[in-house]
């Protein structure tokens, strides 16, 4: 399982950061996962020129350059923190 995040990784889950919320939900559900950090922050002017290239992999997977994106071991792709949180609650680790 791979969780694609911004540079915040899974920090700020309690503060409402989307990547943090996704990571916290996976942690609470007992999942082990790899974190893949992507560059190309949306709000940083100096990343605008490289954003498309920096986010190409996740855009191909999910159709959007936005993170977080979770890729399950079976290849299923879940994008958006609220969907990842919902999935984690409905699918706790065995």
JOKABEL-V139692 format. One record per backbone hydrogen bond with DSSP energy under -0.5 kcal/mol. CO is the residue of the C=O (numbers start at 1). NH is the residue of the N-H. E is the energy in kcal/mol with one decimal. If there is no record, write none. Layout:
CO;NH;E
CO;NH;E
//
This chain:
1;34;-2.8
2;4;-0.6
2;71;-2.9
3;36;-2.4
4;68;-0.6
4;69;-1.5
5;38;-2.9
6;9;-1.9
8;11;-2.5
10;13;-0.7
12;15;-0.7
12;16;-0.6
12;17;-2.1
13;16;-0.6
17;21;-2.7
18;22;-2.2
19;23;-2.3
20;24;-2.8
21;25;-2.1
22;26;-2.1
23;27;-2.6
24;28;-2.9
25;29;-1.6
26;31;-2.5
27;30;-1.6
29;93;-3.0
34;3;-3.2
34;36;-0.5
35;37;-0.6
36;5;-2.2
41;44;-0.7
43;45;-0.7
44;47;-2.0
45;48;-1.1
47;50;-0.6
47;51;-1.3
50;54;-2.9
51;55;-2.2
53;56;-1.1
55;59;-2.3
56;60;-2.3
57;61;-1.8
58;62;-2.7
58;64;-0.5
59;63;-2.4
68;80;-1.9
69;4;-3.4
70;72;-0.6
70;78;-3.1
71;2;-2.3
72;75;-2.1
76;72;-2.9
78;70;-3.3
80;84;-2.1
81;85;-2.8
82;86;-2.1
83;87;-2.5
84;88;-2.7
85;89;-2.3
86;90;-2.1
87;91;-1.4
//
